[in-house]
């Protein structure tokens, strides 16, 4: 609870689903059966990409003019959940429909795939940081509350190079990440003493 207002937390897995309501994809944590809405009018414009970290991930020079998409979304009847800013590589800028603000969650990735980049694969980078003044205002949170920054890199199935980078900023009290741990090949067999103990406990042996 923050400032007397409860804000629901949502677990964040790693599953990308087809959006049942529209052609496109639902990314975690928006894969639950609930309706999300826009908190601002989506912004789509070509602008210089000045963040060197994002530019490196997109494999363009800092200052390169790229298509930028900004959306602030969240479940209905709740405060904003996340601010998402996507940068699309210039080589894909001519794909029809990418400059439409109406292309909702995951829909413009579908258009990228239809434009020759099927199938896009994604990698995420997570870190905690403090929000900028603008991010705090968009999320309706105090600037003293840390945020979870999730950078998603979309790699084209057509040429194997990054075709889009999306930065999602979420208030840290709104999300819990869930990771299923997998055993390495070296850890899939029981330890010898475990096998011996099981054999000793077996009354039939």
Buried (B, 14 or more C-beta within 10 A) or exposed (E): EEEEEEBEEBEBEEEBEEBEEBEBBBBBBBBEEEEBEBBEEBEBEEEEBEBEEBBEBBEBEEEBEBBBBBBBBBBEEBBBBBBBBBBBBBBBEEBEBBBBBEBBBBBBBBBBBEBBBEEBEBEBEEEEEEBEEEBBEBBBBEEEBEBBBBBBBBBBBBEEEBBBBBBBBBBBBBBEBEEEEEEEEEEEEEEEEEEEEEEEEEEEE
